[in-house]
Amino acid sequence: VLGTVSCTLFLAVNGLYSASDDVIELTPTNFNKEVIQSENLWLVEFYAPWCGHCQRLTPEWKKAATALKGVVKVGAVDADKHQSLGGQYGVRGFPTIKIFGANKNKAEDYQGGRTSDAIVDAALSALRSLVKDRLSGRSGGYSSGKQSRESGGGDKKDVIELTDDSFDKNVINSDDVWMVEFYAPWCGHCKNLEPEWAAAATEVKEQTKGKVKLAAVDATVNQMLAGRYGIRGFPTIKIFQKGEDPVDYDGGRTRSDIIARALDLFSDNAPPPELLEIISEDVLKSTCDAHQLCIISVLPHILDTGASGRNSYLDVMLKMAEKYKKKMWGWLWTEAGAQSDLESSLGIGGFGYPAMAAVNARKMKFALLKGSFSEQGINEFLRELSVGRGSTAPVGGGAFPKIHSVEPWDGKDGELPVEDDIDLSDVDLDDWDKDEL
């Protein structure tokens, strides 16, 4: 008898419901799948086994669950054992009953009576209201926990919403850099961050050409991910790069702070910019239109430098492109005389090679390198530009001139043009000299 009593007391302390009941026991492991991603209306009781009010509610809750079987789901969470789950839904006392309807992220508090009749009436009323909303088109159905924080928010279009199901495919298997915010819909700090995160996402997408992505995970819905990455508070931002363990972002929460970190990540992982020869109008326009500045060098004619001399100039440009790749400028070069109209519009015009100009194609203004065409000289020139210093002038004519299509350099030394042989055998030089005199 004593053994039976002890067993009964053990069960009473460790749980109010058993597998034989129609009440579904919910835990952090199954809550997301059973409730949040469900196509059913749910009534969920958050309880503590030691709570007297919970113990008195238990038989009524079981009766209601049996009566509503197949119509409305009835569950229970041991919130004393699973405090994190109770905390996510703001449970402060026991028992707390919540109704999970059309919007699973906004559970409603149940304020009705604690009898089975009252519970069933409230469940059917909530179900009737939900069905009417769906019939009238006011509700898009159940959220399934996969919607963004606010539907239709155009300013949030570049924040990628991730779920337990989509995370690995999008993030872990990606060559891109991901900054992922783990949030809770009820979190005030998350709401404050939201417009900054959205604005940064659009800017970062544009400046990195989509190579750095900003995303968001509703950690209250996607609990597998939250547990996997040890999310303990909201918002938590983590940085994911292929082949590396995720790291916490601990910078500022303003748009500019987020963008600055994203651009650092981009530059650390990005290859150096391409150095393109201006062989057509498309090369010039596509490069200069796509970047804040395009750095254009005019190198001496190949006959003046040979291949080795030209390559030494190109090496200097490549080193500077690598050094300033975080700026995401475009880098171009042409041979002296190949694009004479362009030279004239940039104030170079036929002498002083090699020369360099930094062009802002949006404002059609440029600045000229005044120092030496060397790593030190170019570095000083670009450093001044990067902090907004240096004198500028308008591009001649207010627009890029006509660009001639030319053959790209073949990497070889130049050759003098072959002149036609002149046969002077029939010319009487003595007579020619007399005529001239």
One Martini backbone bead per residue (centre of mass of N, CA, C, O) as a GRO file, in nm:
protein
  437
    1VAL     BB    1   0.058   0.062  -0.021
    2LEU     BB    2   0.295   0.257   0.003
    3GLY     BB    3   0.386   0.225  -0.288
    4THR     BB    4   0.127   0.340  -0.417
    5VAL     BB    5   0.134   0.618  -0.285
    6SER     BB    6   0.410   0.710  -0.390
    7CYS     BB    7   0.338   0.691  -0.689
    8THR     BB    8   0.107   0.896  -0.684
    9LEU     BB    9   0.273   1.137  -0.582
   10PHE     BB   10   0.474   1.142  -0.816
   11LEU     BB   11   0.265   1.203  -1.039
   12ALA     BB   12   0.148   1.465  -0.915
   13VAL     BB   13   0.417   1.628  -0.925
   14ASN     BB   14   0.505   1.554  -1.249
   15GLY     BB   15   0.186   1.554  -1.338
   16LEU     BB   16  -0.162   1.608  -1.463
   17TYR     BB   17  -0.102   1.434  -1.724
   18SER     BB   18  -0.177   1.180  -1.962
   19ALA     BB   19  -0.190   0.971  -2.239
   20SER     BB   20  -0.507   0.905  -2.183
   21ASP     BB   21  -0.564   1.179  -2.245
   22ASP     BB   22  -0.695   1.462  -2.445
   23VAL     BB   23  -0.451   1.600  -2.345
   24ILE     BB   24  -0.180   1.777  -2.480
   25GLU     BB   25   0.147   1.749  -2.432
   26LEU     BB   26   0.369   2.026  -2.401
   27THR     BB   27   0.682   2.130  -2.554
   28PRO     BB   28   0.961   2.266  -2.692
   29THR     BB   29   0.976   2.033  -2.906
   30ASN     BB   30   0.642   2.038  -3.005
   31PHE     BB   31   0.506   2.322  -3.024
   32ASN     BB   32   0.554   2.419  -3.310
   33LYS     BB   33   0.423   2.179  -3.464
   34GLU     BB   34   0.145   2.155  -3.307
   35VAL     BB   35   0.069   2.472  -3.302
   36ILE     BB   36   0.200   2.685  -3.498
   37GLN     BB   37   0.174   2.472  -3.761
   38SER     BB   38  -0.124   2.463  -3.731
   39GLU     BB   39  -0.480   2.410  -3.848
   40ASN     BB   40  -0.564   2.482  -3.550
   41LEU     BB   41  -0.737   2.534  -3.273
   42TRP     BB   42  -0.604   2.648  -2.953
   43LEU     BB   43  -0.588   2.530  -2.612
   44VAL     BB   44  -0.364   2.655  -2.352
   45GLU     BB   45  -0.214   2.531  -2.060
   46PHE     BB   46  -0.038   2.689  -1.798
   47TYR     BB   47   0.141   2.500  -1.552
   48ALA     BB   48   0.168   2.375  -1.206
   49PRO     BB   49   0.174   2.098  -1.012
   50TRP     BB   50   0.163   2.268  -0.722
   51CYS     BB   51  -0.097   2.405  -0.813
   52GLY     BB   52  -0.410   2.430  -0.692
   53HIS     BB   53  -0.571   2.551  -0.932
   54CYS     BB   54  -0.468   2.339  -1.135
   55GLN     BB   55  -0.582   2.089  -0.994
   56ARG     BB   56  -0.883   2.188  -1.016
   57LEU     BB   57  -0.880   2.211  -1.337
   58THR     BB   58  -0.812   1.932  -1.457
   59PRO     BB   59  -1.093   1.787  -1.492
   60GLU     BB   60  -1.214   2.014  -1.676
   61TRP     BB   61  -1.000   2.000  -1.900
   62LYS     BB   62  -1.052   1.708  -1.977
   63LYS     BB   63  -1.351   1.738  -2.056
   64ALA     BB   64  -1.307   1.948  -2.276
   65ALA     BB   65  -1.118   1.777  -2.454
   66THR     BB   66  -1.327   1.556  -2.515
   67ALA     BB   67  -1.551   1.741  -2.635
   68LEU     BB   68  -1.330   1.876  -2.859
   69LYS     BB   69  -1.267   1.643  -3.017
   70GLY     BB   70  -1.194   1.726  -3.355
   71VAL     BB   71  -1.222   2.057  -3.322
   72VAL     BB   72  -1.035   2.127  -3.066
   73LYS     BB   73  -0.737   2.189  -2.929
   74VAL     BB   74  -0.591   2.050  -2.623
   75GLY     BB   75  -0.347   2.181  -2.396
   76ALA     BB   76  -0.027   2.138  -2.204
   77VAL     BB   77   0.205   2.320  -1.982
   78ASP     BB   78   0.491   2.277  -1.795
   79ALA     BB   79   0.608   2.580  -1.668
   80ASP     BB   80   0.805   2.476  -1.449
   81LYS     BB   81   0.980   2.300  -1.647
   82HIS     BB   82   0.910   2.516  -1.901
   83GLN     BB   83   1.003   2.830  -1.873
   84SER     BB   84   1.068   2.931  -2.160
   85LEU     BB   85   0.781   2.892  -2.274
   86GLY     BB   86   0.636   3.075  -2.075
   87GLY     BB   87   0.807   3.333  -2.133
   88GLN     BB   88   0.721   3.374  -2.434
   89TYR     BB   89   0.400   3.416  -2.312
   90GLY     BB   90   0.388   3.574  -2.033
   91VAL     BB   91   0.399   3.391  -1.783
   92ARG     BB   92   0.301   3.468  -1.424
   93GLY     BB   93   0.071   3.249  -1.377
   94PHE     BB   94  -0.149   3.002  -1.214
   95PRO     BB   95  -0.333   2.944  -1.450
   96THR     BB   96  -0.271   2.979  -1.806
   97ILE     BB   97  -0.481   3.076  -2.082
   98LYS     BB   98  -0.455   3.013  -2.438
   99ILE     BB   99  -0.537   3.135  -2.769
  100PHE     BB  100  -0.477   2.975  -3.086
  101GLY     BB  101  -0.529   3.110  -3.388
  102ALA     BB  102  -0.471   3.262  -3.673
  103ASN     BB  103  -0.250   3.415  -3.496
  104LYS     BB  104   0.011   3.259  -3.343
  105ASN     BB  105   0.168   3.529  -3.241
  106LYS     BB  106  -0.137   3.615  -3.108
  107ALA     BB  107  -0.228   3.526  -2.831
  108GLU     BB  108  -0.506   3.474  -2.631
  109ASP     BB  109  -0.664   3.544  -2.347
  110TYR     BB  110  -0.828   3.361  -2.105
  111GLN     BB  111  -1.129   3.487  -1.902
  112GLY     BB  112  -1.294   3.260  -1.811
  113GLY     BB  113  -1.412   3.001  -1.685
  114ARG     BB  114  -1.329   2.677  -1.497
  115THR     BB  115  -1.525   2.517  -1.666
  116SER     BB  116  -1.610   2.305  -1.912
  117ASP     BB  117  -1.837   2.476  -2.031
  118ALA     BB  118  -1.683   2.746  -2.057
  119ILE     BB  119  -1.456   2.637  -2.234
  120VAL     BB  120  -1.628   2.536  -2.471
  121ASP     BB  121  -1.768   2.800  -2.539
  122ALA     BB  122  -1.508   2.960  -2.603
  123ALA     BB  123  -1.407   2.777  -2.830
  124LEU     BB  124  -1.657   2.802  -3.020
  125SER     BB  125  -1.647   3.108  -3.045
  126ALA     BB  126  -1.363   3.124  -3.171
  127LEU     BB  127  -1.429   2.942  -3.411
  128ARG     BB  128  -1.660   3.107  -3.531
  129SER     BB  129  -1.498   3.366  -3.577
  130LEU     BB  130  -1.285   3.245  -3.765
  131VAL     BB  131  -1.476   3.144  -3.988
  132LYS     BB  132  -1.599   3.418  -4.059
  133ASP     BB  133  -1.337   3.554  -4.143
  134ARG     BB  134  -1.273   3.357  -4.374
  135LEU     BB  135  -1.537   3.399  -4.533
  136SER     BB  136  -1.486   3.728  -4.562
  137GLY     BB  137  -1.157   3.768  -4.594
  138ARG     BB  138  -1.005   3.878  -4.320
  139SER     BB  139  -0.850   3.605  -4.343
  140GLY     BB  140  -0.558   3.405  -4.436
  141GLY     BB  141  -0.548   3.224  -4.211
  142TYR     BB  142  -0.310   3.043  -4.104
  143SER     BB  143   0.024   3.111  -4.039
  144SER     BB  144   0.238   2.875  -3.958
  145GLY     BB  145   0.487   3.063  -3.874
  146LYS     BB  146   0.578   3.216  -4.183
  147GLN     BB  147   0.548   3.501  -4.140
  148SER     BB  148   0.596   3.807  -4.123
  149ARG     BB  149   0.566   4.056  -3.904
  150GLU     BB  150   0.456   4.226  -4.158
  151SER     BB  151   0.242   4.240  -4.390
  152GLY     BB  152   0.337   4.420  -4.673
  153GLY     BB  153   0.619   4.539  -4.602
  154GLY     BB  154   0.808   4.716  -4.814
  155ASP     BB  155   1.056   4.790  -4.615
  156LYS     BB  156   1.096   4.451  -4.576
  157LYS     BB  157   1.180   4.307  -4.853
  158ASP     BB  158   1.506   4.247  -4.770
  159VAL     BB  159   1.405   4.062  -4.550
  160ILE     BB  160   1.474   3.733  -4.462
  161GLU     BB  161   1.264   3.477  -4.392
  162LEU     BB  162   1.319   3.225  -4.150
  163THR     BB  163   1.327   2.868  -4.094
  164ASP     BB  164   1.367   2.553  -4.004
  165ASP     BB  165   1.340   2.457  -4.311
  166SER     BB  166   1.524   2.704  -4.463
  167PHE     BB  167   1.804   2.758  -4.335
  168ASP     BB  168   2.019   2.564  -4.453
  169LYS     BB  169   1.973   2.620  -4.754
  170ASN     BB  170   2.034   2.936  -4.731
  171VAL     BB  171   2.289   2.948  -4.527
  172ILE     BB  172   2.484   2.699  -4.492
  173ASN     BB  173   2.492   2.659  -4.829
  174SER     BB  174   2.626   2.938  -4.854
  175ASP     BB  175   2.851   3.189  -4.992
  176ASP     BB  176   2.728   3.390  -4.825
  177VAL     BB  177   2.657   3.646  -4.608
  178TRP     BB  178   2.500   3.632  -4.277
  179MET     BB  179   2.250   3.826  -4.104
  180VAL     BB  180   2.085   3.714  -3.801
  181GLU     BB  181   1.771   3.765  -3.657
  182PHE     BB  182   1.652   3.696  -3.332
  183TYR     BB  183   1.305   3.701  -3.250
  184ALA     BB  184   1.023   3.859  -3.079
  185PRO     BB  185   0.713   3.995  -3.113
  186TRP     BB  186   0.706   4.110  -2.795
  187CYS     BB  187   0.972   4.264  -2.834
  188GLY     BB  188   1.080   4.583  -2.791
  189HIS     BB  189   1.369   4.576  -2.914
  190CYS     BB  190   1.278   4.451  -3.183
  191LYS     BB  191   1.092   4.683  -3.271
  192ASN     BB  192   1.321   4.895  -3.278
  193LEU     BB  193   1.501   4.739  -3.491
  194GLU     BB  194   1.330   4.684  -3.748
  195PRO     BB  195   1.373   4.950  -3.923
  196GLU     BB  196   1.683   4.927  -3.928
  197TRP     BB  197   1.705   4.648  -4.058
  198ALA     BB  198   1.546   4.712  -4.317
  199ALA     BB  199   1.719   4.947  -4.422
  200ALA     BB  200   1.987   4.790  -4.426
  201ALA     BB  201   1.907   4.564  -4.624
  202THR     BB  202   1.881   4.744  -4.876
  203GLU     BB  203   2.165   4.868  -4.875
  204VAL     BB  204   2.331   4.606  -4.870
  205LYS     BB  205   2.222   4.480  -5.127
  206GLU     BB  206   2.329   4.705  -5.313
  207GLN     BB  207   2.641   4.724  -5.222
  208THR     BB  208   2.682   4.383  -5.246
  209LYS     BB  209   2.502   4.234  -5.452
  210GLY     BB  210   2.389   4.011  -5.232
  211LYS     BB  211   2.643   3.900  -5.048
  212VAL     BB  212   2.479   4.036  -4.817
  213LYS     BB  213   2.249   3.914  -4.571
  214LEU     BB  214   1.931   3.987  -4.427
  215ALA     BB  215   1.772   3.832  -4.144
  216ALA     BB  216   1.485   3.644  -3.994
  217VAL     BB  217   1.385   3.493  -3.670
  218ASP     BB  218   1.126   3.338  -3.514
  219ALA     BB  219   1.189   3.201  -3.203
  220THR     BB  220   0.892   3.118  -3.115
  221VAL     BB  221   0.858   2.926  -3.369
  222ASN     BB  222   1.179   2.851  -3.418
  223GLN     BB  223   1.304   2.651  -3.179
  224MET     BB  224   1.526   2.485  -3.304
  225LEU     BB  225   1.712   2.721  -3.375
  226ALA     BB  226   1.730   2.853  -3.098
  227GLY     BB  227   1.862   2.601  -2.965
  228ARG     BB  228   2.104   2.557  -3.158
  229TYR     BB  229   2.208   2.881  -3.089
  230GLY     BB  230   2.147   2.977  -2.792
  231ILE     BB  231   1.890   3.145  -2.742
  232ARG     BB  232   1.819   3.394  -2.465
  233GLY     BB  233   1.770   3.662  -2.630
  234PHE     BB  234   1.621   3.983  -2.731
  235PRO     BB  235   1.793   4.046  -2.972
  236THR     BB  236   1.976   3.817  -3.184
  237ILE     BB  237   2.291   3.839  -3.358
  238LYS     BB  238   2.418   3.651  -3.638
  239ILE     BB  239   2.712   3.528  -3.808
  240PHE     BB  240   2.736   3.378  -4.139
  241GLN     BB  241   3.000   3.162  -4.263
  242LYS     BB  242   3.149   2.967  -4.464
  243GLY     BB  243   3.316   2.731  -4.259
  244GLU     BB  244   3.198   2.878  -3.999
  245ASP     BB  245   3.131   2.983  -3.704
  246PRO     BB  246   2.914   3.147  -3.543
  247VAL     BB  247   2.873   3.495  -3.463
  248ASP     BB  248   2.840   3.764  -3.271
  249TYR     BB  249   2.669   4.061  -3.278
  250ASP     BB  250   2.805   4.372  -3.100
  251GLY     BB  251   2.687   4.613  -3.220
  252GLY     BB  252   2.505   4.840  -3.327
  253ARG     BB  253   2.138   4.932  -3.393
  254THR     BB  254   2.187   5.092  -3.638
  255ARG     BB  255   2.195   5.134  -3.964
  256SER     BB  256   2.497   5.222  -3.984
  257ASP     BB  257   2.617   4.994  -3.815
  258ILE     BB  258   2.519   4.757  -3.989
  259ILE     BB  259   2.643   4.844  -4.258
  260ALA     BB  260   2.937   4.856  -4.171
  261ARG     BB  261   2.959   4.555  -4.100
  262ALA     BB  262   2.873   4.442  -4.374
  263LEU     BB  263   3.107   4.573  -4.538
  264ASP     BB  264   3.332   4.432  -4.389
  265LEU     BB  265   3.247   4.147  -4.464
  266PHE     BB  266   3.261   4.187  -4.766
  267SER     BB  267   3.562   4.275  -4.794
  268ASP     BB  268   3.683   4.019  -4.659
  269ASN     BB  269   3.537   3.822  -4.896
  270ALA     BB  270   3.612   3.981  -5.134
  271PRO     BB  271   3.723   4.030  -5.422
  272PRO     BB  272   3.886   4.204  -5.618
  273PRO     BB  273   3.845   4.422  -5.837
  274GLU     BB  274   3.808   4.486  -6.151
  275LEU     BB  275   4.031   4.547  -6.430
  276LEU     BB  276   3.933   4.752  -6.698
  277GLU     BB  277   3.919   4.791  -7.029
  278ILE     BB  278   3.844   5.044  -7.261
  279ILE     BB  279   3.657   4.901  -7.543
  280SER     BB  280   3.376   5.038  -7.462
  281GLU     BB  281   3.089   5.185  -7.367
  282ASP     BB  282   2.982   4.962  -7.175
  283VAL     BB  283   3.217   4.953  -6.980
  284LEU     BB  284   3.198   5.239  -6.875
  285LYS     BB  285   2.894   5.258  -6.792
  286SER     BB  286   2.862   5.004  -6.611
  287THR     BB  287   3.079   5.087  -6.407
  288CYS     BB  288   2.998   5.389  -6.334
  289ASP     BB  289   2.690   5.331  -6.267
  290ALA     BB  290   2.760   5.101  -6.031
  291HIS     BB  291   2.938   5.332  -5.895
  292GLN     BB  292   3.038   5.592  -5.714
  293LEU     BB  293   3.327   5.530  -5.832
  294CYS     BB  294   3.562   5.583  -6.104
  295ILE     BB  295   3.881   5.460  -6.190
  296ILE     BB  296   4.085   5.636  -6.429
  297SER     BB  297   4.337   5.524  -6.650
  298VAL     BB  298   4.614   5.667  -6.840
  299LEU     BB  299   4.832   5.504  -7.041
  300PRO     BB  300   5.088   5.460  -7.204
  301HIS     BB  301   5.205   5.373  -7.475
  302ILE     BB  302   5.334   5.072  -7.566
  303LEU     BB  303   5.594   5.200  -7.708
  304ASP     BB  304   5.690   5.345  -7.433
  305THR     BB  305   5.688   5.064  -7.229
  306GLY     BB  306   5.579   4.811  -7.277
  307ALA     BB  307   5.475   4.537  -7.108
  308SER     BB  308   5.627   4.581  -6.837
  309GLY     BB  309   5.542   4.874  -6.786
  310ARG     BB  310   5.237   4.830  -6.791
  311ASN     BB  311   5.224   4.612  -6.566
  312SER     BB  312   5.324   4.799  -6.341
  313TYR     BB  313   5.076   4.983  -6.345
  314LEU     BB  314   4.861   4.765  -6.302
  315ASP     BB  315   4.970   4.670  -6.025
  316VAL     BB  316   4.912   4.930  -5.876
  317MET     BB  317   4.606   4.927  -5.923
  318LEU     BB  318   4.549   4.651  -5.788
  319LYS     BB  319   4.647   4.730  -5.505
  320MET     BB  320   4.440   4.963  -5.470
  321ALA     BB  321   4.186   4.795  -5.511
  322GLU     BB  322   4.235   4.619  -5.263
  323LYS     BB  323   4.260   4.844  -5.047
  324TYR     BB  324   3.962   4.980  -5.166
  325LYS     BB  325   3.725   4.759  -5.176
  326LYS     BB  326   3.523   4.873  -4.961
  327LYS     BB  327   3.423   5.106  -5.162
  328MET     BB  328   3.327   5.000  -5.439
  329TRP     BB  329   3.488   5.058  -5.694
  330GLY     BB  330   3.576   5.138  -6.011
  331TRP     BB  331   3.811   4.992  -6.266
  332LEU     BB  332   4.007   5.170  -6.517
  333TRP     BB  333   4.154   5.155  -6.858
  334THR     BB  334   4.375   5.328  -7.096
  335GLU     BB  335   4.516   5.432  -7.382
  336ALA     BB  336   4.685   5.658  -7.521
  337GLY     BB  337   4.451   5.785  -7.768
  338ALA     BB  338   4.201   5.586  -7.769
  339GLN     BB  339   4.038   5.820  -7.573
  340SER     BB  340   4.046   6.141  -7.639
  341ASP     BB  341   3.769   6.251  -7.545
  342LEU     BB  342   3.794   6.157  -7.254
  343GLU     BB  343   4.047   6.306  -7.182
  344SER     BB  344   3.934   6.593  -7.230
  345SER     BB  345   3.693   6.570  -7.019
  346LEU     BB  346   3.939   6.518  -6.784
  347GLY     BB  347   4.199   6.703  -6.837
  348ILE     BB  348   4.435   6.563  -7.000
  349GLY     BB  349   4.511   6.588  -7.309
  350GLY     BB  350   4.809   6.444  -7.442
  351PHE     BB  351   4.950   6.437  -7.147
  352GLY     BB  352   5.091   6.305  -6.858
  353TYR     BB  353   5.194   6.011  -6.852
  354PRO     BB  354   5.036   5.886  -6.628
  355ALA     BB  355   4.681   5.894  -6.550
  356MET     BB  356   4.420   6.012  -6.307
  357ALA     BB  357   4.061   5.955  -6.247
  358ALA     BB  358   3.778   6.050  -6.046
  359VAL     BB  359   3.437   5.941  -6.103
  360ASN     BB  360   3.111   6.089  -6.083
  361ALA     BB  361   2.840   5.991  -6.269
  362ARG     BB  362   2.599   6.135  -6.123
  363LYS     BB  363   2.755   6.431  -6.118
  364MET     BB  364   2.978   6.479  -6.324
  365LYS     BB  365   3.257   6.441  -6.159
  366PHE     BB  366   3.613   6.524  -6.103
  367ALA     BB  367   3.942   6.395  -6.012
  368LEU     BB  368   4.291   6.461  -6.002
  369LEU     BB  369   4.599   6.343  -6.018
  370LYS     BB  370   4.892   6.515  -5.885
  371GLY     BB  371   5.071   6.302  -5.830
  372SER     BB  372   5.211   6.013  -5.834
  373PHE     BB  373   5.226   5.699  -6.011
  374SER     BB  374   5.185   5.550  -5.711
  375GLU     BB  375   5.118   5.412  -5.424
  376GLN     BB  376   5.148   5.672  -5.262
  377GLY     BB  377   5.005   5.876  -5.450
  378ILE     BB  378   4.732   5.724  -5.477
  379ASN     BB  379   4.668   5.693  -5.179
  380GLU     BB  380   4.642   5.994  -5.117
  381PHE     BB  381   4.420   6.052  -5.321
  382LEU     BB  382   4.205   5.840  -5.213
  383ARG     BB  383   4.197   5.932  -4.919
  384GLU     BB  384   4.082   6.210  -4.973
  385LEU     BB  385   3.823   6.111  -5.112
  386SER     BB  386   3.711   5.927  -4.872
  387VAL     BB  387   3.684   6.220  -4.694
  388GLY     BB  388   3.594   6.462  -4.899
  389ARG     BB  389   3.843   6.554  -5.051
  390GLY     BB  390   3.918   6.761  -5.290
  391SER     BB  391   3.915   6.864  -5.610
  392THR     BB  392   3.661   6.952  -5.849
  393ALA     BB  393   3.512   6.878  -6.176
  394PRO     BB  394   3.349   6.898  -6.456
  395VAL     BB  395   3.253   6.723  -6.704
  396GLY     BB  396   3.295   6.755  -7.019
  397GLY     BB  397   2.965   6.832  -7.130
  398GLY     BB  398   2.815   6.660  -6.883
  399ALA     BB  399   2.935   6.397  -7.033
  400PHE     BB  400   3.010   6.133  -7.184
  401PRO     BB  401   3.171   6.055  -7.445
  402LYS     BB  402   3.260   5.904  -7.707
  403ILE     BB  403   3.323   5.558  -7.747
  404HIS     BB  404   3.565   5.356  -7.869
  405SER     BB  405   3.618   5.073  -8.039
  406VAL     BB  406   3.855   4.831  -7.921
  407GLU     BB  407   4.120   4.642  -7.892
  408PRO     BB  408   4.251   4.447  -7.684
  409TRP     BB  409   4.506   4.382  -7.506
  410ASP     BB  410   4.759   4.115  -7.560
  411GLY     BB  411   5.031   4.155  -7.367
  412LYS     BB  412   5.224   4.290  -7.566
  413ASP     BB  413   5.438   4.424  -7.743
  414GLY     BB  414   5.482   4.666  -7.952
  415GLU     BB  415   5.440   4.769  -8.299
  416LEU     BB  416   5.543   4.903  -8.565
  417PRO     BB  417   5.437   5.016  -8.839
  418VAL     BB  418   5.411   4.915  -9.161
  419GLU     BB  419   5.583   5.028  -9.433
  420ASP     BB  420   5.596   5.120  -9.742
  421ASP     BB  421   5.769   5.060 -10.013
  422ILE     BB  422   6.008   5.270 -10.187
  423ASP     BB  423   6.074   5.337 -10.524
  424LEU     BB  424   6.379   5.527 -10.636
  425SER     BB  425   6.497   5.443 -10.925
  426ASP     BB  426   6.327   5.674 -11.108
  427VAL     BB  427   6.471   5.903 -10.951
  428ASP     BB  428   6.600   6.227 -11.011
  429LEU     BB  429   6.770   6.390 -10.776
  430ASP     BB  430   6.903   6.620 -10.930
  431ASP     BB  431   6.644   6.739 -11.056
  432TRP     BB  432   6.495   6.780 -10.787
  433ASP     BB  433   6.693   6.984 -10.668
  434LYS     BB  434   6.662   7.200 -10.890
  435ASP     BB  435   6.364   7.252 -10.858
  436GLU     BB  436   6.380   7.345 -10.563
  437LEU     BB  437   6.571   7.588 -10.637
   0.00000   0.00000   0.00000
